[in-house]
Amino acid sequence: MAMTIPQTMRASQWSTIKGGIEKNLRVNTSAKLPKNANSLPADHTLVKVAYTTPNPIDSKQTNRYNPGRRAISRLPNSYKLPLSVLVYYLGGLTREMSPKVAESFPFLLSKPATPCLDFSGTVVATTLAHLKPGELVFGKTEPPAFGALGEYVVVGKAGCVPVPNGVSLKQAACVGVTGLTSYQCIAPYVKAGDKVFINGGSGGTGTFGIQIAKALGCHVTTTCSGPNVELCKSLGADEVIDYRSNDVLSTLKRSGKQYDLFYDTVWASPALYWNSQHYLKPSARFVTIAGSPSIGTVVELLKVFLWPTMLGGGQRKFVFHTAASKAADYEAIAKMMAEGKVKAVIEKEFKLEQADQAFAHLKSGRTKGKLLVHVGGE
């Protein structure tokens, strides 16, 4: 039997992004329920949210519809990836440079808007046969829906799986974007015994990345600042490079080691890719998820994709990854967590009324692991 659904909910929302999302979040005690909450489509679930965690993508929640992405999907495969990256970064650049542009087009934006993708909570109602009301679940919603900073979210089949026994809702809430991203950037490309280099090991994706790679049987080298070295070692990193004391590229060249995968969570310097032949095996991949929304980033990434190897372009396979919800991947991560091989590193917890503080802390770029927001309780 489905649980009772209220007429409204509590949610932390914004109506303007001027000055940054962290300066504009307000708790709305009578927010509208998510679309289709009372009439779920096939393969969807209504979840009462217990916890959520903010991610950088939440700060860029503006466009409700992106016709550029739809047009790109119709192009030949050889054009899709570089153009997708171009749209992604130019979109971010536009938002960073002129937030008023997004605010001036109400048909692109539903306001007030509720950010956050990651969630853990309880099934209220579902059209999925394998889930039932009262069951604990976790995962993420999909842009442009977001919504997990509210008490209720409607989630598709691919982004909603059961919380395994022995894993808390707090831990499960942190997996949504960063855990999934790291799994998808590592698992498809490695086997036990491989050497993995993770550039940026102390943030949300990095802390999950270290543990996932170790759970898969890999040797892990990572980078972080001095104060976070012990954290990375405690998560299983075999070697840690303090990037403030050592130039990462020079260290890689001097080491003489050949890695099977380079997982870049920060895109701090394109020189790392252009010189990847010095430290990556010929069959290895350079996988990145990051980069600031700037003209420089766009130019560098287009050079990576379009500059032929024979004319001095990159010597190793380059992969730009954006996480896509996949239930099987979430289930694999859940199994690792249930077995005690992977855990979320939670630096700090916030109440719903303090969501603005969580976003401000995230924006500082100094977060160790994840920040947890208590939305509705367990």
Kinemage of the C-alpha trace (Angstrom):
@kinemage 1
@onewidth
@group {chain A} dominant
@subgroup {mainchain}
@vectorlist {calphas} color= white
{ca met a 1} P 0.000 0.000 0.000
{ca ala a 2} L 1.347 3.401 -0.981
{ca met a 3} L 2.081 5.955 1.723
{ca thr a 4} L 0.051 9.134 2.119
{ca ile a 5} L 1.261 11.934 -0.151
{ca pro a 6} L 0.950 15.516 1.185
{ca gln a 7} L -0.204 18.470 -0.880
{ca thr a 8} L 3.079 20.386 -0.508
{ca met a 9} L 6.605 19.809 0.796
{ca arg a 10} L 9.607 21.532 2.292
{ca ala a 11} L 12.408 22.328 -0.136
{ca ser a 12} L 15.451 24.567 -0.339
{ca gln a 13} L 15.007 26.541 -3.563
{ca trp a 14} L 16.354 29.453 -5.549
{ca ser a 15} L 14.600 31.997 -7.754
{ca thr a 16} L 17.721 33.799 -8.955
{ca ile a 17} L 21.338 32.734 -9.425
{ca lys a 18} L 22.799 36.222 -9.254
{ca gly a 19} L 25.905 36.088 -7.068
{ca gly a 20} L 25.872 32.282 -6.907
{ca ile a 21} L 23.421 29.631 -5.816
{ca glu a 22} L 24.830 29.654 -2.289
{ca lys a 23} L 23.595 33.210 -1.773
{ca asn a 24} L 20.077 32.571 -3.005
{ca leu a 25} L 18.809 29.341 -1.474
{ca arg a 26} L 15.735 29.719 0.725
{ca val a 27} L 13.608 27.093 2.467
{ca asn a 28} L 10.083 26.987 1.035
{ca thr a 29} L 7.719 25.250 3.475
{ca ser a 30} L 4.922 24.950 0.921
{ca ala a 31} L 6.801 24.007 -2.239
{ca lys a 32} L 4.988 22.183 -5.024
{ca leu a 33} L 5.437 18.440 -5.242
{ca pro a 34} L 7.499 17.200 -8.196
{ca lys a 35} L 5.756 16.699 -11.506
{ca asn a 36} L 3.898 13.375 -11.737
{ca ala a 37} L 4.153 12.761 -7.998
{ca asn a 38} L 0.468 11.788 -7.876
{ca ser a 39} L 0.420 9.983 -11.215
{ca leu a 40} L 3.691 8.164 -11.770
{ca pro a 41} L 4.753 7.264 -15.311
{ca ala a 42} L 5.879 3.724 -16.099
{ca asp a 43} L 9.181 2.699 -14.474
{ca his a 44} L 9.244 5.605 -12.030
{ca thr a 45} L 9.311 5.888 -8.252
{ca leu a 46} L 8.255 8.586 -5.802
{ca val a 47} L 10.826 8.817 -3.004
{ca lys a 48} L 10.636 10.616 0.333
{ca val a 49} L 14.133 12.054 0.592
{ca ala a 50} L 16.153 11.549 3.757
{ca tyr a 51} L 19.513 12.945 2.647
{ca thr a 52} L 21.158 14.588 -0.352
{ca thr a 53} L 24.630 15.828 -1.236
{ca pro a 54} L 25.509 18.826 -3.430
{ca asn a 55} L 27.752 18.460 -6.489
{ca pro a 56} L 29.327 21.097 -8.754
{ca ile a 57} L 26.733 20.352 -11.444
{ca asp a 58} L 24.001 21.590 -9.071
{ca ser a 59} L 25.471 25.094 -9.214
{ca lys a 60} L 24.976 25.079 -12.964
{ca gln a 61} L 21.274 24.183 -12.804
{ca thr a 62} L 19.704 26.742 -15.125
{ca asn a 63} L 18.472 25.534 -18.486
{ca arg a 64} L 15.417 23.321 -18.372
{ca tyr a 65} L 15.924 22.283 -21.977
{ca asn a 66} L 18.983 22.185 -24.172
{ca pro a 67} L 18.155 21.934 -27.893
{ca gly a 68} L 21.865 21.800 -28.700
{ca arg a 69} L 22.229 18.389 -27.086
{ca arg a 70} L 19.251 17.029 -29.012
{ca ala a 71} L 20.655 18.256 -32.309
{ca ile a 72} L 24.051 16.745 -31.531
{ca ser a 73} L 22.463 13.350 -30.865
{ca arg a 74} L 21.498 13.186 -34.553
{ca leu a 75} L 25.041 13.732 -35.857
{ca pro a 76} L 27.523 11.014 -36.905
{ca asn a 77} L 29.410 9.489 -33.956
{ca ser a 78} L 32.728 11.093 -34.926
{ca tyr a 79} L 31.240 14.554 -34.299
{ca lys a 80} L 29.152 13.842 -31.195
{ca leu a 81} L 31.778 13.879 -28.458
{ca pro a 82} L 33.741 17.025 -29.332
{ca leu a 83} L 30.554 18.981 -30.001
{ca ser a 84} L 28.951 17.705 -26.796
{ca val a 85} L 31.974 18.938 -24.851
{ca leu a 86} L 31.773 22.289 -26.637
{ca val a 87} L 28.082 22.703 -25.757
{ca tyr a 88} L 28.735 21.604 -22.165
{ca tyr a 89} L 31.527 24.083 -21.531
{ca leu a 90} L 30.172 26.998 -23.520
{ca gly a 91} L 26.894 26.560 -21.661
{ca gly a 92} L 28.787 26.733 -18.379
{ca leu a 93} L 30.790 29.708 -19.575
{ca thr a 94} L 27.619 31.564 -20.537
{ca arg a 95} L 26.119 30.931 -17.110
{ca glu a 96} L 29.282 31.987 -15.289
{ca met a 97} L 29.686 35.181 -17.292
{ca ser a 98} L 26.081 36.288 -17.473
{ca pro a 99} L 23.571 34.636 -15.128
{ca lys a 100} L 21.027 37.292 -16.093
{ca val a 101} L 20.794 35.666 -19.522
{ca ala a 102} L 19.352 32.507 -18.029
{ca glu a 103} L 17.020 34.472 -15.787
{ca ser a 104} L 15.666 36.456 -18.735
{ca phe a 105} L 14.119 33.428 -20.428
{ca pro a 106} L 11.345 31.991 -18.241
{ca phe a 107} L 10.409 29.413 -20.886
{ca leu a 108} L 13.810 27.756 -20.293
{ca leu a 109} L 13.507 27.743 -16.544
{ca ser a 110} L 10.995 26.701 -13.925
{ca lys a 111} L 11.329 28.817 -10.800
{ca pro a 112} L 11.640 28.493 -7.903
{ca ala a 113} L 14.073 25.679 -8.666
{ca thr a 114} L 15.173 22.873 -6.354
{ca pro a 115} L 18.798 21.733 -6.829
{ca cys a 116} L 20.612 18.462 -6.095
{ca leu a 117} L 20.612 15.100 -7.849
{ca asp a 118} L 21.884 12.676 -5.190
{ca phe a 119} L 19.373 11.154 -2.794
{ca ser a 120} L 18.624 8.401 -0.335
{ca gly a 121} L 15.221 7.814 1.176
{ca thr a 122} L 12.070 5.724 1.296
{ca val a 123} L 9.805 4.539 -1.514
{ca val a 124} L 6.399 6.202 -1.238
{ca ala a 125} L 4.909 4.821 -4.459
{ca thr a 126} L 6.320 3.043 -7.512
{ca thr a 127} L 5.419 1.520 -10.857
{ca leu a 128} L 8.428 -0.817 -10.688
{ca ala a 129} L 7.665 -4.434 -9.839
{ca his a 130} L 10.912 -5.012 -7.921
{ca leu a 131} L 10.414 -2.095 -5.499
{ca lys a 132} L 7.743 -1.628 -2.856
{ca pro a 133} L 6.543 1.224 -0.623
{ca gly a 134} L 8.600 1.533 2.545
{ca glu a 135} L 11.772 0.186 0.931
{ca leu a 136} L 14.987 2.169 1.351
{ca val a 137} L 16.533 3.324 -1.927
{ca phe a 138} L 19.299 5.570 -3.283
{ca gly a 139} L 20.572 6.964 -6.568
{ca lys a 140} L 20.159 10.210 -8.456
{ca thr a 141} L 17.646 12.164 -10.460
{ca glu a 142} L 18.482 13.429 -13.946
{ca pro a 143} L 19.063 16.986 -15.211
{ca pro a 144} L 17.078 19.089 -15.735
{ca ala a 145} L 14.833 17.653 -12.994
{ca phe a 146} L 17.286 17.850 -10.034
{ca gly a 147} L 14.985 18.271 -6.996
{ca ala a 148} L 16.651 16.218 -4.234
{ca leu a 149} L 16.909 19.252 -1.934
{ca gly a 150} L 13.172 18.794 -1.458
{ca glu a 151} L 11.284 16.213 0.593
{ca tyr a 152} L 10.034 14.289 -2.447
{ca val a 153} L 11.529 13.344 -5.823
{ca val a 154} L 10.314 11.304 -8.779
{ca val a 155} L 13.085 9.071 -10.091
{ca gly a 156} L 13.448 6.883 -13.167
{ca lys a 157} L 14.295 3.175 -13.117
{ca ala a 158} L 17.986 3.618 -13.921
{ca gly a 159} L 18.608 5.970 -10.991
{ca cys a 160} L 16.857 4.201 -8.124
{ca val a 161} L 18.105 1.006 -6.453
{ca pro a 162} L 17.683 -0.603 -3.008
{ca val a 163} L 20.013 0.334 -0.164
{ca pro a 164} L 21.858 -2.862 0.825
{ca asn a 165} L 21.758 -4.230 4.352
{ca gly a 166} L 24.428 -2.717 6.540
{ca val a 167} L 24.693 0.535 4.568
{ca ser a 168} L 23.193 3.663 6.142
{ca leu a 169} L 21.048 6.192 4.310
{ca lys a 170} L 23.740 8.778 4.983
{ca gln a 171} L 26.354 6.668 3.221
{ca ala a 172} L 24.030 5.757 0.351
{ca ala a 173} L 23.079 9.390 -0.310
{ca cys a 174} L 26.670 10.218 -1.272
{ca val a 175} L 26.930 7.733 -4.139
{ca gly a 176} L 24.603 9.400 -6.666
{ca val a 177} L 26.934 11.438 -8.881
{ca thr a 178} L 30.473 11.025 -7.554
{ca gly a 179} L 30.363 7.324 -6.727
{ca leu a 180} L 28.737 6.489 -10.045
{ca thr a 181} L 31.137 8.722 -11.987
{ca ser a 182} L 34.199 7.097 -10.472
{ca tyr a 183} L 32.857 3.597 -11.054
{ca gln a 184} L 32.097 4.338 -14.700
{ca cys a 185} L 35.489 5.986 -15.220
{ca ile a 186} L 37.442 3.090 -13.732
{ca ala a 187} L 35.625 -0.256 -13.877
{ca pro a 188} L 35.266 -0.545 -17.684
{ca tyr a 189} L 38.981 0.056 -18.290
{ca val a 190} L 40.860 -2.005 -15.696
{ca lys a 191} L 41.449 -5.505 -14.406
{ca ala a 192} L 43.052 -6.811 -11.223
{ca gly a 193} L 46.735 -5.950 -11.073
{ca asp a 194} L 46.488 -2.832 -13.242
{ca lys a 195} L 48.076 0.451 -12.204
{ca val a 196} L 45.681 3.395 -11.869
{ca phe a 197} L 46.622 7.048 -11.427
{ca ile a 198} L 43.928 9.283 -9.911
{ca asn a 199} L 44.574 12.999 -10.240
{ca gly a 200} L 42.732 14.573 -7.320
{ca gly a 201} L 42.158 11.947 -4.639
{ca ser a 202} L 40.610 13.841 -1.732
{ca gly a 203} L 37.385 15.198 -3.229
{ca gly a 204} L 34.082 13.430 -3.769
{ca thr a 205} L 35.030 11.592 -6.945
{ca gly a 206} L 38.603 10.977 -5.847
{ca thr a 207} L 37.753 9.386 -2.496
{ca phe a 208} L 35.332 7.022 -4.206
{ca gly a 209} L 37.806 6.445 -7.047
{ca ile a 210} L 40.623 5.291 -4.779
{ca gln a 211} L 38.402 2.755 -3.025
{ca ile a 212} L 36.702 1.477 -6.176
{ca ala a 213} L 40.037 0.935 -7.918
{ca lys a 214} L 41.371 -0.932 -4.882
{ca ala a 215} L 38.185 -3.020 -4.684
{ca leu a 216} L 38.829 -4.017 -8.310
{ca gly a 217} L 42.327 -5.147 -7.392
{ca cys a 218} L 44.345 -2.254 -8.793
{ca his a 219} L 47.475 -0.492 -7.587
{ca val a 220} L 46.539 3.157 -6.960
{ca thr a 221} L 48.628 6.314 -7.076
{ca thr a 222} L 46.874 9.599 -6.408
{ca thr a 223} L 47.493 13.303 -5.858
{ca cys a 224} L 46.271 15.673 -3.164
{ca ser a 225} L 47.527 18.512 -0.997
{ca gly a 226} L 49.734 17.768 2.014
{ca pro a 227} L 46.983 17.895 4.655
{ca asn a 228} L 44.996 15.200 2.807
{ca val a 229} L 47.791 12.686 2.241
{ca glu a 230} L 46.860 10.553 5.256
{ca leu a 231} L 43.202 10.559 4.208
{ca cys a 232} L 44.076 9.159 0.793
{ca lys a 233} L 46.361 6.545 2.323
{ca ser a 234} L 43.632 5.511 4.755
{ca leu a 235} L 41.343 4.860 1.794
{ca gly a 236} L 43.871 2.470 0.291
{ca ala a 237} L 46.071 4.577 -1.979
{ca asp a 238} L 49.420 2.833 -2.445
{ca glu a 239} L 51.263 6.031 -3.335
{ca val a 240} L 50.306 9.662 -2.780
{ca ile a 241} L 51.882 12.712 -4.429
{ca asp a 242} L 51.552 16.082 -2.691
{ca tyr a 243} L 50.912 18.342 -5.685
{ca arg a 244} L 51.867 21.439 -3.714
{ca ser a 245} L 55.352 20.123 -3.011
{ca asn a 246} L 55.898 18.197 -6.242
{ca asp a 247} L 55.160 18.974 -9.870
{ca val a 248} L 52.888 16.106 -10.881
{ca leu a 249} L 54.020 15.824 -14.500
{ca ser a 250} L 57.711 15.927 -13.602
{ca thr a 251} L 57.156 13.305 -10.911
{ca leu a 252} L 55.365 11.043 -13.374
{ca lys a 253} L 58.145 11.347 -15.942
{ca arg a 254} L 60.874 10.667 -13.383
{ca ser a 255} L 59.135 7.622 -11.957
{ca gly a 256} L 59.414 5.653 -15.176
{ca lys a 257} L 56.147 3.879 -14.328
{ca gln a 258} L 53.599 2.995 -16.970
{ca tyr a 259} L 49.969 3.191 -15.878
{ca asp a 260} L 46.956 1.383 -17.319
{ca leu a 261} L 44.522 4.233 -16.582
{ca phe a 262} L 44.744 7.931 -15.755
{ca tyr a 263} L 41.570 9.163 -14.047
{ca asp a 264} L 41.587 12.972 -13.950
{ca thr a 265} L 39.061 14.527 -11.570
{ca val a 266} L 40.394 18.097 -11.787
{ca trp a 267} L 41.820 18.865 -15.298
{ca ala a 268} L 44.320 21.163 -13.621
{ca ser a 269} L 46.730 21.168 -16.551
{ca pro a 270} L 46.252 19.972 -20.154
{ca ala a 271} L 50.011 19.281 -20.178
{ca leu a 272} L 49.263 16.069 -18.294
{ca tyr a 273} L 47.408 14.729 -21.321
{ca trp a 274} L 49.790 16.055 -23.968
{ca asn a 275} L 52.634 14.234 -22.191
{ca ser a 276} L 50.669 11.116 -21.280
{ca gln a 277} L 52.783 8.891 -23.548
{ca his a 278} L 55.563 9.233 -20.960
{ca tyr a 279} L 53.572 7.513 -18.211
{ca leu a 280} L 50.635 5.678 -19.846
{ca lys a 281} L 50.871 2.372 -21.668
{ca pro a 282} L 49.965 2.488 -25.383
{ca ser a 283} L 46.664 0.729 -24.612
{ca ala a 284} L 45.847 2.981 -21.651
{ca arg a 285} L 43.184 5.673 -21.464
{ca phe a 286} L 43.231 9.206 -20.101
{ca val a 287} L 39.762 9.759 -18.620
{ca thr a 288} L 38.661 13.190 -17.438
{ca ile a 289} L 35.427 14.516 -15.960
{ca ala a 290} L 36.470 18.046 -15.138
{ca gly a 291} L 37.457 21.475 -16.359
{ca ser a 292} L 36.403 25.032 -15.628
{ca pro a 293} L 33.824 26.683 -17.932
{ca ser a 294} L 36.314 28.913 -19.738
{ca ile a 295} L 37.344 29.691 -23.302
{ca gly a 296} L 40.752 28.201 -22.536
{ca thr a 297} L 39.233 24.890 -21.460
{ca val a 298} L 37.053 24.740 -24.564
{ca val a 299} L 40.036 25.390 -26.835
{ca glu a 300} L 42.222 22.807 -25.116
{ca leu a 301} L 39.560 20.103 -25.234
{ca leu a 302} L 38.781 20.749 -28.882
{ca lys a 303} L 42.515 20.464 -29.635
{ca val a 304} L 42.555 17.122 -27.828
{ca phe a 305} L 39.667 15.787 -29.887
{ca leu a 306} L 40.524 17.265 -33.278
{ca trp a 307} L 44.336 17.433 -33.492
{ca pro a 308} L 45.535 14.272 -35.296
{ca thr a 309} L 48.138 12.117 -33.595
{ca met a 310} L 50.293 12.071 -36.720
{ca leu a 311} L 50.508 15.868 -36.615
{ca gly a 312} L 51.589 16.080 -32.988
{ca gly a 313} L 48.262 15.473 -31.266
{ca gly a 314} L 47.708 13.295 -28.217
{ca gln a 315} L 49.420 9.916 -28.164
{ca arg a 316} L 46.930 8.144 -25.888
{ca lys a 317} L 43.194 7.510 -26.007
{ca phe a 318} L 41.255 10.416 -24.457
{ca val a 319} L 37.855 9.948 -22.818
{ca phe a 320} L 35.612 12.760 -21.572
{ca his a 321} L 33.033 11.193 -19.280
{ca thr a 322} L 29.675 12.400 -18.012
{ca ala a 323} L 27.892 9.989 -15.701
{ca ala a 324} L 24.712 8.323 -16.930
{ca ser a 325} L 22.454 6.566 -14.448
{ca lys a 326} L 22.635 2.793 -14.714
{ca ala a 327} L 21.024 0.545 -12.117
{ca ala a 328} L 23.587 -2.238 -12.603
{ca asp a 329} L 26.433 0.181 -11.805
{ca tyr a 330} L 24.692 1.417 -8.663
{ca glu a 331} L 24.134 -2.182 -7.613
{ca ala a 332} L 27.829 -2.946 -8.124
{ca ile a 333} L 28.808 0.001 -5.922
{ca ala a 334} L 26.212 -1.022 -3.327
{ca lys a 335} L 27.751 -4.491 -3.197
{ca met a 336} L 31.212 -2.995 -2.618
{ca met a 337} L 29.796 -0.872 0.209
{ca ala a 338} L 27.955 -3.796 1.792
{ca glu a 339} L 31.212 -5.773 1.730
{ca gly a 340} L 33.028 -2.921 3.482
{ca lys a 341} L 35.295 -2.201 0.507
{ca val a 342} L 33.906 1.271 -0.259
{ca lys a 343} L 32.533 3.984 1.995
{ca ala a 344} L 31.586 7.607 1.558
{ca val a 345} L 33.882 10.132 3.208
{ca ile a 346} L 31.569 12.708 4.797
{ca glu a 347} L 33.335 15.863 5.906
{ca lys a 348} L 30.358 17.702 7.344
{ca glu a 349} L 26.581 17.484 7.763
{ca phe a 350} L 24.052 20.283 7.316
{ca lys a 351} L 20.368 20.822 8.023
{ca leu a 352} L 18.038 21.740 5.151
{ca glu a 353} L 18.069 25.325 6.417
{ca gln a 354} L 21.858 25.304 6.062
{ca ala a 355} L 21.966 24.145 2.445
{ca asp a 356} L 23.364 27.519 1.412
{ca gln a 357} L 26.348 26.894 3.717
{ca ala a 358} L 26.900 23.485 2.133
{ca phe a 359} L 27.040 25.029 -1.334
{ca ala a 360} L 29.369 27.790 -0.147
{ca his a 361} L 31.728 25.182 1.289
{ca leu a 362} L 31.565 23.123 -1.909
{ca lys a 363} L 32.387 26.206 -3.962
{ca ser a 364} L 35.553 26.760 -1.943
{ca gly a 365} L 37.064 23.716 -3.641
{ca arg a 366} L 38.479 22.399 -0.372
{ca thr a 367} L 35.940 19.721 0.452
{ca lys a 368} L 37.278 16.406 1.719
{ca gly a 369} L 34.922 13.814 0.298
{ca lys a 370} L 31.252 14.758 0.510
{ca leu a 371} L 28.940 17.230 2.259
{ca leu a 372} L 25.652 15.794 3.509
{ca val a 373} L 22.347 17.659 3.775
{ca his a 374} L 19.621 16.297 6.059
{ca val a 375} L 16.387 16.831 4.090
{ca gly a 376} L 13.588 14.825 5.656
{ca gly a 377} L 14.999 12.312 8.095
{ca glu a 378} L 15.088 8.544 8.242
